[in-house]
Amino acid sequence: MPTNEPTWTEQRIELLKSRFQAGLTAREIAAEIGVSRNAVIGKLSRLDLRREKDTDQRRLAAKNDPKRSPKGRRLKTTARLQYEILRTLYAERTAFDDDEPIHSQHRCSLLELSKEKCRWPINAPGAEDFCFCGNMPVEGLPYCVGHTRLAYRPASRQRVARG
């Protein structure tokens, strides 16, 4: 049966302060005191205890620590990359003709579908003539140019005009 003893007794608070001053991490302090890491972080915050490190010292420490050192420039995220691709596509074409037909000349089944084929479904799943577009997709996107314009339509033409 759990007891209703307070988590932060005077002894634990003094132990927390001394270990914090000694430079132990929240995880190490938590293991010694017998509470969670988050409890330690919360109590340190409520006691307004902070580590005074200069940002330059932190950067030097990170450079010298092989676990923390960056492994070169981070690649752009997929979402950001796709956004830039779409922006380029829409910049190339100012008039958005929704009525312009898209010719799917390389239709394929689900089993024939690959990264080198447009994944736009044609007709309803379960229909006898259900297939996928199969045209060459835009690099970094799952659809060909025509279907990309359908899939990633701007919210309104006014926003595109302001653009």
C-alpha positions as CSV (number, residue, x, y, z in Angstrom):
1,M,0.0,0.0,0.0
2,P,1.5,3.4,-1.0
3,T,2.2,5.9,1.6
4,N,1.6,9.6,1.4
5,E,5.1,10.8,2.2
6,P,6.3,13.9,0.4
7,T,8.7,13.3,-2.5
8,W,10.9,16.3,-1.6
9,T,12.0,16.1,2.0
10,E,14.6,18.6,3.3
11,Q,17.3,15.8,3.1
12,R,16.5,15.2,-0.6
13,I,16.5,18.9,-1.4
14,E,19.9,19.4,0.2
15,L,21.2,16.3,-1.6
16,L,19.8,17.7,-4.8
17,K,21.5,21.0,-4.3
18,S,24.9,19.5,-3.4
19,R,24.8,17.1,-6.4
20,F,23.8,19.9,-8.7
21,Q,26.6,22.1,-7.5
22,A,29.0,19.1,-8.0
23,G,28.0,19.1,-11.7
24,L,26.1,15.8,-11.9
25,T,23.4,15.4,-14.5
26,A,19.7,15.2,-13.7
27,R,19.8,11.5,-14.5
28,E,22.7,10.9,-12.1
29,I,21.0,12.9,-9.4
30,A,17.7,11.1,-9.9
31,A,19.5,7.7,-9.5
32,E,21.1,8.8,-6.2
33,I,18.0,10.4,-4.7
34,G,15.5,7.8,-5.9
35,V,13.2,9.9,-8.0
36,S,12.6,10.3,-11.7
37,R,14.8,12.5,-13.9
38,N,11.8,14.7,-14.7
39,A,11.2,15.2,-10.9
40,V,14.7,16.4,-10.6
41,I,14.4,18.8,-13.5
42,G,11.1,20.1,-12.2
43,K,12.5,20.7,-8.7
44,L,15.6,22.4,-10.0
45,S,13.4,24.7,-12.0
46,R,11.2,25.5,-9.0
47,L,14.3,26.2,-6.9
48,D,15.5,28.4,-9.8
49,L,18.8,26.5,-10.0
50,R,20.5,26.9,-13.4
51,R,23.9,26.0,-14.7
52,E,25.9,29.1,-15.6
53,K,27.8,28.1,-18.8
54,D,28.9,30.4,-21.4
55,T,27.5,29.5,-24.9
56,D,31.1,29.4,-26.2
57,Q,32.1,26.9,-23.6
58,R,29.1,24.7,-24.6
59,R,30.1,24.9,-28.2
60,L,33.7,23.9,-27.4
61,A,32.4,21.0,-25.3
62,A,30.1,19.8,-28.1
63,K,33.0,20.0,-30.6
64,N,35.2,17.9,-28.4
65,D,32.5,15.4,-27.6
66,P,32.4,12.8,-30.4
67,K,28.7,11.9,-29.6
68,R,27.6,15.5,-30.0
69,S,29.7,16.6,-32.9
70,P,27.8,17.3,-36.1
71,K,28.5,14.8,-38.9
72,G,28.5,17.5,-41.6
73,R,25.6,19.7,-42.8
74,R,22.2,18.2,-42.3
75,L,20.3,17.3,-45.4
76,K,17.1,19.2,-46.0
77,T,14.0,17.5,-44.8
78,T,11.8,15.7,-47.2
79,A,8.9,18.1,-46.6
80,R,11.1,21.2,-47.3
81,L,12.5,19.6,-50.4
82,Q,9.1,18.7,-51.7
83,Y,7.9,22.3,-51.0
84,E,10.8,23.7,-53.1
85,I,10.0,21.3,-55.9
86,L,6.4,22.3,-55.9
87,R,7.2,25.9,-55.8
88,T,9.4,25.5,-58.8
89,L,6.7,23.6,-60.7
90,Y,4.1,26.3,-60.0
91,A,6.5,29.1,-60.9
92,E,7.1,27.5,-64.3
93,R,3.4,27.7,-65.1
94,T,1.4,30.8,-64.3
95,A,-1.9,29.8,-65.8
96,F,-3.5,26.9,-64.0
97,D,-5.6,25.1,-66.5
98,D,-7.5,22.5,-64.5
99,D,-9.3,21.4,-67.7
100,E,-6.1,20.4,-69.4
101,P,-6.1,16.6,-69.9
102,I,-3.4,14.4,-68.4
103,H,-2.4,11.6,-70.7
104,S,-1.5,8.5,-68.8
105,Q,0.4,6.6,-71.5
106,H,2.1,4.1,-69.3
107,R,-0.7,2.8,-67.2
108,C,0.3,0.0,-64.7
109,S,-1.1,-2.3,-62.1
110,L,-0.3,-2.2,-58.4
111,L,2.2,-5.0,-58.9
112,E,4.0,-3.1,-61.6
113,L,4.2,0.1,-59.6
114,S,7.6,1.4,-58.6
115,K,9.4,4.7,-57.7
116,E,9.9,5.4,-61.4
117,K,6.2,5.5,-62.1
118,C,3.4,8.0,-61.2
119,R,1.3,6.6,-58.4
120,W,-1.9,8.5,-59.2
121,P,-4.9,6.0,-59.2
122,I,-7.1,5.9,-62.2
123,N,-10.7,4.9,-61.6
124,A,-12.0,3.5,-58.3
125,P,-10.3,0.6,-56.6
126,G,-12.1,-2.6,-57.3
127,A,-13.2,-1.5,-60.7
128,E,-12.3,-3.7,-63.6
129,D,-10.1,-1.1,-65.3
130,F,-8.5,0.2,-62.1
131,C,-4.8,1.1,-62.6
132,F,-2.2,3.7,-61.9
133,C,-0.9,6.5,-64.2
134,G,2.6,5.1,-64.7
135,N,4.1,8.2,-66.3
136,M,7.5,9.4,-65.1
137,P,7.1,11.2,-61.7
138,V,8.7,14.5,-60.8
139,E,11.9,13.9,-58.9
140,G,11.3,13.7,-55.2
141,L,7.5,13.3,-55.6
142,P,5.2,10.4,-56.2
143,Y,3.3,11.9,-59.1
144,C,3.9,13.0,-62.7
145,V,3.8,16.8,-63.5
146,G,0.1,16.8,-64.3
147,H,-1.0,14.8,-61.3
148,T,1.3,16.8,-59.0
149,R,-0.6,19.9,-60.0
150,L,-3.8,18.2,-59.0
151,A,-2.5,16.7,-55.8
152,Y,-0.7,19.8,-54.5
153,R,-3.1,22.5,-55.5
154,P,-2.7,25.9,-53.9
155,A,-5.5,26.9,-51.5
156,S,-6.7,29.7,-53.8
157,R,-5.7,31.4,-57.0
158,Q,-5.5,34.7,-55.1
159,R,-2.8,33.3,-52.8
160,V,-0.8,32.1,-55.9
161,A,-1.2,35.6,-57.5
162,R,0.1,37.2,-54.3
163,G,2.9,34.7,-54.2
